[in-house]
């Protein structure tokens, strides 16, 4: 496999089902990469309209959550954000959404794509919201084969978006048996928590959330053999097009 996982990618495209998913799953890693010069783009697939804890205006909730995500991305250092606007709780794996995902991948041409995991996590079912699973499957189908197939979505090529081979696909929220890569984010924990804290519409117990996240990150580090006191985000890293890739196998 290529040397990328031990270095810093130049361009990153991070997908999530809802506003705040990226910040819980990968904000520390993204902040670390941004500080080292990576260009990071976000894509949020749903409008987040089913979030929050109070009854009321769902369109207002969408606007609030989008604003929260923009503010959190600024803390991390990310640049552009794309909001696909699919209905929260109803994200479906279909060719229309896959096509929009392929379009964005071909436009950004990232060194690494980040996504939620398409497999259900039975040890922590909250990581496996149906929209999370759909996000993972949509992105996986878009990365391979659609984004790199010049005959898939020919209207994109006609518009100047040529086929593109994604080198790496990093899944966050993976089942533990799939984890194969840890990123030490000890120096980025406070920034990650600041980004999560921005999503105030989703936190009925802020203190409990912060304590839980810190413990979770420390447990990740212990499980992956990092030094005592470290914190880590963990991923299922998949080399899609690397020097070790054998096309078609």
N, C-alpha and C positions, 0 to 999 in steps of 0.2 A: 504494500500500500504506500501511497505517497507520504511525504514528510509533513504534510499540512497540519495534522492534529497537534503537533508539537510547536507549531508556529502561529502566525497570524494571517488570516485570509485578507485579500485586498477588498473584495466586495462580498457582502452577506445579504441574503434575502430571508427574512424571518416571517413565518406564517403562524397565525393563531386563529382559533375559532371565535374568541371573544376579547374585547378590551380587558386587560389585566393578565391574560394567560401567559403572554411572553414574559411579563415582569416576574411572575411567580416561577416560571420554568427556566428562564435563561438570561435575565437582565444582568446578572453578575458577569457572565461570560461575554455578553455583548458590550457591556461597559468596559471590560478589560480590552477587548478587541478595538473598540472605538478609540480608547486612549492611546493605542498603539498605531492608529492611523487607518483602521478599516472603515469603509463606507457601508453603513447599515441601513437597509430599507425594511419597513414593516408592511405586512398585509394582514388586515383583520377581516375575517370572512363574514361574520354576522354583525348585526347592528347592536347587539347587547340589550335589546329592548325588554327581555325577560329577566333582567338583573334587578338588583336592589331589594329592599325589604318593605317598602311602603307602597300602598295602592296609589294610582294616579296616572298622570300623562306618560304613556310609553314612548311617544315621540320625544318628549322632553328628556326621558331617561337615555335615549339614544344619543341625543346631543350632548348630554352631560358626560356620558361614558366616552364618547369620541374625544371630548375636550380633555378628560382625564388621561386618555392614552397619549394625546399629543404632549401634555405636560410631562408625563412619565418618560416618554421617548427623549424629550429634551434633557432630562436628568441623566439618562443613559448615554446620550450623545448620538442617538440615531437621527437620520435625516428624514427622508420622505416617508409618509404613511399612506397606504391605499386602503380604503374602506369599501369592501364589496357589497355590504348592505343586505346580506341574506337574513332571513328571519331567524331570530334567536330561538334555538330549540328545534329548528326544522332544517338544518343544513343537510343537503342531500348530495350524494355522489352522482353527478350527472355530467353529460358532455358539455353543457353550457358553462358550468362552474370550472370544470377541468380546463376548458378552453381559455377562460379568463386567467386562470393560473398559469397556463402555458405562455400566454401573451406576456405576463409580467416577468416570468423567468427569462424569456427571450429578450425582453427589453432591458432588464437589469444585468443579465449574464453574470450571475454570482459565482464565486469560487466555492461557496457553501450555501446550501439551502437548509434552514432550520424549520422544523415542523413538529406538531404534536404527533404522538405515536398512534398508528392505526390499530394496534392490538390492545384488547381490554386488559387492565391491570387488576387482577382479582385481589391482590394484597392491599390495594388502596383504590377502591372503586370510584372515589371522587375524582380521580385523575382520568376516568374513562367516561365522562359525559358523552352522550351520543354525538354532539357536535365536535368534540375533540377527536373521536374516532373517525368521523367523516372528514375532518380537516386532514388527518394523517393519510387517509386513503386518496383523497383528491390530490394532495401534493405528490404522493408517491406515483400515482398514475401520470401526473403532469411531468415529473422529472424523467420517468422512464415508462414507456418509450416516447411519449408525445412530444416533449420539448426538443428531443434530438432527432426526431423523425421528420425529414424534410417534406414528406408527403402527408403528414398529419396537420390538420388545420391549415390547409393551403392558403386560405385568405390572409393568414398572418405573414407568410412568406411574400405574398403578393403586395402586402403593405410595407415590406422592407424588414420584417422581423424573421431573420433566417434561423434555421435550426441551431440549437445550442446544446452541448453536452455538459451537464452539471458534474463537476468533479466529486463533490461530497454532499451527502445528505445526513444531517444530524437531527435525530429525534429526541425531544425532551418529554418527560412524563412517561418514560418507558417502563415496562415491567422489569423488575430487578434482574431477572435472568437474561435480559437483553442488554443491560448496561455493559459497555465495553470501553468507555472513555470518561475520565473525570478532569474537570478544569478547576484548579485551585483559585478560588475567588475570595480568599481571606481578606485581601485589601479592598475588595469591592462590596463587601457585605452591607456596609452602611449605605452605599449608593443604591444597591438593590432594594433595601428596605425603604429608602426614600421614594423610589419609583413605585413600589407597591403601595405605600402610604397615600400616594396621590389618588388612588382609586377608592376614595372615601365612601362612595355610594355602595360599595360592596363589603364594608367591614363593620359589623355590629360590635366587634370586640377587638379594637386595635391592639391593645396590649397583648392579648392572647395570641393574635395573629403573629405579631413580631416574635414573641417567645417561641412559638411553634416553628416558624421559618428558621430561626437561628439554630434550633435543635436539629431540625431536618438537614440543614446544610452541614452541620458538624458530624452527624451520623453518616452522611454521604462520604465525607472525608475519611472517617475511620474505616468504613467498608472498603474503600479503594486504596487504603494503605498510605494516605498522606500523613505528614507529620502531626504530632499531637497539637491540638488547638486549632487546626486548620478547618476551613469551610470549603465545600465543593459543590458545584453543579455537575450532574452526571447525564450522559447521553448514550444513546445507541447510535454510534457513528457507522455509516455505511459508505464505503468507497464505491461510487457509481462509475466514474471514469477516471481511473488512476493508472499509473504505469503497470500495475498488477492486473488490471481488468482484462478479461478475455471476452470480447464482444460476442454476444449471442449465447453465452453459457452461464 
